[in-house]
Structure formats: structure tokens, C-alpha cells
């Protein structure tokens, strides 16, 4: 019983989202970089050269909104989250301090994968 109680006290929240990469390709074909700027920061744009990467970032941001239970809109904007890479290439999520406090986030970890025209983003919050 001790372990079960400990796990409940961790207050972990998980979000996952999947994005069809073609959706990001079509968005770019129609609107160019302007379309991607609706949800990417300038630093994210500097790192993104492929629609797969853009789809992965979009998926992580949506997954985050699911983990906190807000969706993207009134309580949270895409630009308050930033997906970057650390020195070893692992994706990391930078969260606006106001959002971190609002949703009581002390820890965050993300994972991104893409294959077969699908990108998946997973967010775990503590």
C-alpha cells in the first residue's frame, strides 16, 4: 500500500497528441511561414526545416494543453510554450513562468516521434 500512496502523491499528468504531417505541409503550401508562425516561436522556426519537426512540435503543445486540461485558447496560447533541443538533441519544453505557476508545474518531460506520415507528442507533468 505504501507504493500506491506514493504514486498518488506524485500528481503526474500526461497528455498525448498525434498530427498528420501532411497537414503541416498543406498549411505551409497555403500560407508559407506565416501559417507556421501561428503556433511556432521564432526560435522554433529557426530549428524547424521539415514538416515532420513542425508536426512534432504542434503535437507536443496540444499534448501539454491536454495534460493541464485547458486546451489552447483562453487559458493558454501556443506561444507560451516552446519546444527546443538540448545539447544532445533531446527535445525540451520551455514553459512561460506564468503558465508554470498557473498550472502548478514543477517538472516536465516530453517525447516526440514521427513515422509513416504521423507525428506523436507526449508530455508528462509533475
C-alpha positions as CSV (number, residue, x, y, z in Angstrom):
1,X,0.0,0.0,0.0
2,X,2.9,2.4,0.6
3,X,3.9,2.5,-3.0
4,X,0.4,3.1,-4.2
5,X,0.0,6.0,-1.9
6,X,3.4,7.4,-3.0
7,X,2.3,7.3,-6.7
8,X,-0.9,9.1,-6.0
9,X,1.1,11.9,-4.2
10,X,3.2,12.4,-7.3
11,X,0.3,14.1,-9.1
12,X,1.5,13.2,-12.5
13,X,-0.4,14.4,-15.5
14,X,0.0,13.0,-19.0
15,X,-1.0,14.3,-22.4
16,X,-0.6,12.8,-25.9
17,X,-1.4,14.1,-29.4
18,X,-1.0,12.9,-32.9
19,X,-0.7,15.0,-36.0
20,X,-0.7,14.0,-39.7
21,X,2.5,15.5,-41.2
22,X,0.7,16.3,-44.5
23,X,-1.4,18.8,-42.5
24,X,1.7,20.8,-41.8
25,X,2.8,20.5,-45.4
26,X,-0.5,21.8,-46.7
27,X,-0.5,24.7,-44.1
28,X,2.9,25.7,-45.4
29,X,1.9,25.4,-49.1
30,X,-1.1,27.7,-48.5
31,X,0.3,30.3,-46.1
32,X,4.1,29.8,-46.1
33,X,6.0,30.6,-42.9
34,X,3.1,32.8,-41.8
35,X,0.9,29.7,-41.3
36,X,3.5,28.1,-39.0
37,X,4.1,31.3,-37.1
38,X,0.6,31.0,-35.7
39,X,1.9,28.3,-33.3
40,X,5.7,28.3,-33.6
41,X,8.0,30.8,-31.9
42,X,10.9,32.4,-33.8
43,X,13.4,30.1,-32.1
44,X,11.3,27.1,-33.1
45,X,11.2,28.3,-36.7
46,X,15.0,28.6,-36.7
47,X,15.3,24.9,-35.7
48,X,12.5,23.5,-38.0
49,X,13.3,22.7,-41.5
50,X,11.0,19.7,-42.1
51,X,7.2,19.4,-41.8
52,X,7.8,16.3,-39.5
53,X,9.5,18.5,-37.0
54,X,6.8,21.1,-37.1
55,X,4.1,18.4,-36.7
56,X,6.0,17.1,-33.7
57,X,6.1,20.5,-32.0
58,X,2.5,21.1,-32.7
59,X,1.7,17.7,-31.2
60,X,3.7,18.4,-28.0
61,X,1.9,21.8,-27.5
62,X,-1.5,20.1,-27.9
63,X,-0.4,17.3,-25.6
64,X,0.6,19.9,-23.0
65,X,-2.8,21.5,-23.2
66,X,-4.4,18.1,-22.6
67,X,-2.2,17.3,-19.7
68,X,-3.2,20.6,-17.9
69,X,-6.8,20.2,-19.0
70,X,-7.2,23.7,-20.6
71,X,-6.9,23.3,-24.4
72,X,-5.4,26.0,-26.4
73,X,-7.3,29.3,-26.3
74,X,-8.4,31.4,-23.3
75,X,-6.0,29.9,-20.7
76,X,-3.0,29.0,-22.8
77,X,-1.5,30.1,-26.1
78,X,0.8,28.2,-28.4
79,X,3.5,30.9,-27.9
80,X,3.6,30.4,-24.1
81,X,5.2,27.0,-24.9
82,X,8.5,26.5,-26.7
83,X,9.9,23.2,-27.9
84,X,13.7,23.3,-28.3
85,X,16.5,20.8,-28.2
86,X,19.2,20.4,-25.5
87,X,22.9,19.9,-26.4
88,X,22.4,16.2,-27.0
89,X,19.4,16.8,-29.3
90,X,16.7,15.8,-26.8
91,X,13.5,17.9,-27.2
92,X,12.7,20.0,-24.1
93,X,9.7,22.1,-23.4
94,X,10.2,25.7,-22.1
95,X,7.1,27.0,-20.4
96,X,6.2,30.6,-19.7
97,X,6.7,31.2,-15.9
98,X,3.1,32.5,-15.6
99,X,1.8,29.2,-17.1
100,X,4.1,27.1,-15.0
101,X,2.7,28.8,-11.9
102,X,-0.9,28.8,-13.0
103,X,-1.0,25.1,-13.6
104,X,1.4,24.2,-10.8
105,X,4.1,22.6,-12.9
106,X,7.3,21.6,-11.1
107,X,8.6,19.1,-13.6
108,X,8.1,18.4,-17.3
109,X,9.3,15.8,-19.8
110,X,8.4,15.4,-23.4
111,X,8.9,12.9,-26.2
112,X,8.4,13.3,-29.9
113,X,8.3,10.7,-32.6
114,X,7.3,10.5,-36.2
115,X,6.9,7.7,-38.7
116,X,4.7,6.9,-41.6
117,X,3.4,10.4,-42.0
118,X,2.3,10.7,-38.4
119,X,3.9,12.7,-35.6
120,X,3.3,11.9,-31.9
121,X,3.9,14.2,-28.9
122,X,3.8,13.1,-25.3
123,X,4.0,15.3,-22.2
124,X,4.4,14.2,-18.6
125,X,4.0,16.9,-15.9
126,X,4.7,16.7,-12.2
